[in-house]
């Protein structure tokens, strides 16, 4: 008998191919991401922020995830950052660099915009390299083994499980509205229709939650998901944690270097 073809539909897999990083324990990857992101957000000087952005790119290249997916995610971020680059120099008071009639581009605003751009890009690349290949279940395993409360982990897993279901519910309701010739406008009728849409989604969410709770109780649910248990540790966990702490300390030290 030949191999069965891959099954279409069903559960959506949101994990990415994370390359070499997938060999590392999920708990260590969560810890490393948390430490590095805290260090990046605390940076104040442009040199240290530029180093953090370069280190984030090197981490992506070393981890080996698909760069095309990273580029798509960065495109969504850069659209917002371009607005900051345009608006902050015009709205932050400071020494004017360029004056265009009544408009003045301030040096303080430009430096602040560059700081935000570097820190956001560094944080996105670090999070993508370390967490991009973790599916929600592995993130739940890692978070639980880091000592996060069980109820918080369960809430995270339920949220990732049902967010796509409710998104599909909203999509079906909006298609039903379009089938009834609804065209959104800035009118009282449109606002009332969108209010009814939000109410219907809320009611269906509560109804589904009630049915899910009854089904879980029928399966002897005792308040703990069996899937959140001890996970087999990957290789390189302590080394990854130590490297993350060393890198974070190096960034903070560089930022405070006289």
Phi and psi in degrees as a GROMACS rama.xvg file:
@    title "Ramachandran Plot"
@    xaxis  label "Phi"
@    yaxis  label "Psi"
@TYPE xy
-81.5527  177.316  UNK-2
-72.3611  144.994  UNK-3
-74.7482  140.121  UNK-4
-66.3035  153.008  UNK-5
-61.7663  139.959  UNK-6
-75.1088  134.941  UNK-7
-95.0972  149.632  UNK-8
78.0823  -158.354  UNK-9
77.1511  -147.703  UNK-10
-70.7613  137.849  UNK-11
-86.4577  128.893  UNK-12
-94.9173  120.692  UNK-13
-106.076  -0.703127  UNK-14
-74.811  149.729  UNK-15
-106.172  162.869  UNK-16
-76.2718  107.504  UNK-17
-93.1359  5.46038  UNK-18
64.9566  -131.768  UNK-19
-66.0077  -29.7509  UNK-20
-64.4344  -21.8311  UNK-21
-69.5891  -15.3362  UNK-22
-78.7009  -11.8517  UNK-23
-90.9863  146.683  UNK-24
-56.3768  137.129  UNK-25
-63.2221  -34.5681  UNK-26
-63.4221  -41.6894  UNK-27
-65.8227  -37.1757  UNK-28
-67.6312  -40.148  UNK-29
-64.2344  -43.7786  UNK-30
-62.8887  -45.3577  UNK-31
-62.92  -42.1739  UNK-32
-63.3754  -43.0724  UNK-33
-62.697  -45.9122  UNK-34
-64.1004  -46.3428  UNK-35
-67.4509  -38.9985  UNK-36
-67.0508  -37.7028  UNK-37
-64.0172  -40.1086  UNK-38
-66.1461  -41.6056  UNK-39
-64.6584  -43.1166  UNK-40
-67.9442  -20.9712  UNK-41
-86.2923  -9.04904  UNK-42
-70.6696  141.433  UNK-43
-120.507  -25.8332  UNK-44
-92.6995  143.855  UNK-45
-62.4889  -39.4164  UNK-46
-58.5631  -46.3694  UNK-47
-65.9159  -36.7238  UNK-48
-67.2725  -38.5565  UNK-49
-64.7796  -40.2416  UNK-50
-63.3278  -40.4798  UNK-51
-63.3068  -41.0058  UNK-52
-64.6741  -42.4178  UNK-53
-64.8365  -40.1646  UNK-54
-65.3919  -36.009  UNK-55
-62.6117  -41.0655  UNK-56
-64.9841  -41.8691  UNK-57
-63.3103  -37.029  UNK-58
-65.1099  -39.688  UNK-59
-61.9095  -45.2503  UNK-60
-64.8445  -36.6276  UNK-61
-73.6188  -35.705  UNK-62
-71.6158  -30.8351  UNK-63
83.0707  22.4313  UNK-64
-76.2734  166.488  UNK-65
-62.6126  124.616  UNK-66
-73.3155  -26.049  UNK-67
-64.0837  -40.2222  UNK-68
-66.1631  -37.5705  UNK-69
-62.7819  -42.4034  UNK-70
-60.9541  -40.1818  UNK-71
-64.3516  -39.9091  UNK-72
-69.7494  -38.129  UNK-73
-67.1004  -31.2753  UNK-74
-61.405  -39.0416  UNK-75
-65.858  -37.0318  UNK-76
-72.9412  -41.6429  UNK-77
-64.7056  -28.822  UNK-78
-59.5064  -41.244  UNK-79
-71.1276  -38.2343  UNK-80
-68.7612  -32.2591  UNK-81
-62.098  -39.2892  UNK-82
-62.1103  -38.8644  UNK-83
-64.4275  -42.4116  UNK-84
-61.8199  -30.912  UNK-85
-83.2006  -35.7669  UNK-86
-91.2371  -40.9604  UNK-87
-61.4425  -43.879  UNK-88
-61.0761  -22.8226  UNK-89
-88.6509  -22.5079  UNK-90
-108.138  -18.7688  UNK-91
-91.4961  128.8  UNK-92
-72.7625  147.727  UNK-93
164.792  -171.595  UNK-94
-66.6365  122.674  UNK-95
-72.318  133.252  UNK-96
-91.4874  -45.3444  UNK-97
-133.911  136.789  UNK-98
-117.074  123.485  UNK-99
-120.884  86.9069  UNK-100
64.3796  -123.1  UNK-101
-78.6323  -7.96112  UNK-102
-97.3495  140.602  UNK-103
-133.542  127.443  UNK-104
-89.8277  114.381  UNK-105
-87.2267  148.516  UNK-106
-67.767  -39.7939  UNK-107
-63.317  -40.4059  UNK-108
-66.478  -39.7956  UNK-109
-65.2155  -42.6139  UNK-110
-64.9546  -38.0252  UNK-111
-66.8548  -39.6404  UNK-112
-65.4049  -43.0715  UNK-113
-62.8226  -37.862  UNK-114
-61.8314  -44.6023  UNK-115
-65.6031  -41.5672  UNK-116
-60.4257  -46.6113  UNK-117
-66.0169  -43.5669  UNK-118
-68.4577  -40.347  UNK-119
-66.6557  -45.0317  UNK-120
-64.4604  -40.3235  UNK-121
-62.0704  -43.8249  UNK-122
-65.3008  -41.65  UNK-123
-63.3825  -43.4099  UNK-124
-67.9038  -38.6186  UNK-125
-65.3564  -46.6248  UNK-126
-63.5516  -38.8843  UNK-127
-67.5991  -42.2569  UNK-128
-66.2223  -38.6788  UNK-129
-92.5819  -31.9959  UNK-130
-114.686  -6.38726  UNK-131
-62.284  -29.4067  UNK-132
-97.3755  6.05365  UNK-133
-92.6233  124.34  UNK-134
-79.7935  166.275  UNK-135
-55.9632  -35.9065  UNK-136
-65.7001  -42.0306  UNK-137
-68.2046  -35.2272  UNK-138
-63.5293  -40.6483  UNK-139
-62.2712  -42.7416  UNK-140
-57.7986  -50.329  UNK-141
-63.4877  -41.3027  UNK-142
-65.0214  -39.9429  UNK-143
-65.8333  -39.7547  UNK-144
-74.486  -16.513  UNK-145
-81.9869  -5.95387  UNK-146
100.265  9.6286  UNK-147
-68.1375  149.979  UNK-148
-58.5796  144.785  UNK-149
-62.1969  -41.2756  UNK-150
-65.4233  -34.7948  UNK-151
-64.6013  -43.2546  UNK-152
-64.355  -43.1757  UNK-153
-63.7516  -39.4279  UNK-154
-62.487  -40.5613  UNK-155
-62.4503  -44.4566  UNK-156
-67.0953  -40.7629  UNK-157
-64.8204  -38.2616  UNK-158
-64.068  -46.8341  UNK-159
-67.1143  -26.8844  UNK-160
-74.4747  -38.6829  UNK-161
-105.743  -3.93288  UNK-162
-65.5678  -36.5788  UNK-163
-71.739  -32.0504  UNK-164
-64.1607  -45.656  UNK-165
-70.3436  -31.618  UNK-166
-63.461  -41.2875  UNK-167
-64.946  -35.2582  UNK-168
-64.1215  -42.554  UNK-169
-63.3969  -39.5393  UNK-170
-62.8119  -41.6991  UNK-171
-66.7368  -39.9196  UNK-172
-66.2567  -38.323  UNK-173
-69.5372  -35.2966  UNK-174
-64.5528  -37.5815  UNK-175
-64.8216  -36.7434  UNK-176
-66.7557  -40.9725  UNK-177
-67.2715  -34.2151  UNK-178
-65.0533  -22.0684  UNK-179
-97.0536  22.0833  UNK-180
66.3725  29.6199  UNK-181
-78.6959  129.961  UNK-182
-123.798  118.419  UNK-183
-65.5926  131.282  UNK-184
-139.775  169.035  UNK-185
-85.2201  69.2582  UNK-186
-135.746  164.073  UNK-187
-62.881  -34.745  UNK-188
-64.4629  -41.4581  UNK-189
-65.7396  -43.0396  UNK-190
-63.6746  -38.8542  UNK-191
-66.9236  -37.2774  UNK-192
-66.4176  -42.4646  UNK-193
-68.8433  -31.8445  UNK-194
-65.1204  -41.2019  UNK-195
-64.1153  -37.6969  UNK-196
-60.5943  -46.7595  UNK-197
-62.3753  -40.3635  UNK-198
-64.8983  -40.9406  UNK-199
-64.729  -41.1547  UNK-200
-62.3956  -42.229  UNK-201
-63.4731  -44.8571  UNK-202
-63.7404  -43.0322  UNK-203
-68.0067  -33.0714  UNK-204
-65.3368  -43.4043  UNK-205
-64.6091  -39.5649  UNK-206
-64.8662  -43.273  UNK-207
-66.2794  -39.7239  UNK-208
-61.5893  -39.4297  UNK-209
-64.18  -41.9237  UNK-210
-69.0256  -36.6957  UNK-211
-65.1717  -41.0922  UNK-212
-62.1576  -42.834  UNK-213
-63.5871  -41.0005  UNK-214
-64.4369  -39.2902  UNK-215
-68.4572  -38.0201  UNK-216
-66.2826  -35.2  UNK-217
-64.534  -24.6802  UNK-218
-97.464  21.3537  UNK-219
63.3636  39.8641  UNK-220
-66.6505  127.002  UNK-221
-112.176  19.8817  UNK-222
95.1096  1.49357  UNK-223
-135.986  128.858  UNK-224
-76.2265  125.754  UNK-225
-60.6283  -24.9002  UNK-226
-68.9042  -22.1365  UNK-227
-89.4282  80.337  UNK-228
-129.709  -167.834  UNK-229
-66.1788  130.433  UNK-230
-104.92  141.449  UNK-231
-64.0603  124.858  UNK-232
-71.669  139.031  UNK-233
-81.0295  -176.461  UNK-234
-87.0926  152.899  UNK-235
76.4268  17.015  UNK-236
-62.6612  -56.7221  UNK-237
-60.2033  -37.7638  UNK-238
-65.2438  -40.6634  UNK-239
-64.357  -40.9826  UNK-240
-63.4389  -43.6615  UNK-241
-64.6434  -41.8397  UNK-242
-63.8253  -39.3291  UNK-243
-63.8497  -44.2709  UNK-244
-63.5251  -42.0227  UNK-245
-63.8837  -42.2382  UNK-246
-65.4253  -40.6458  UNK-247
-64.366  -42.9125  UNK-248
-64.393  -37.5688  UNK-249
-64.8774  -40.7787  UNK-250
-65.0959  -44.5829  UNK-251
-65.9089  -39.8441  UNK-252
-63.6333  -43.7652  UNK-253
-62.2488  -36.9445  UNK-254
-67.3912  -32.0919  UNK-255
-97.819  8.24242  UNK-256
-68.2666  132.205  UNK-257
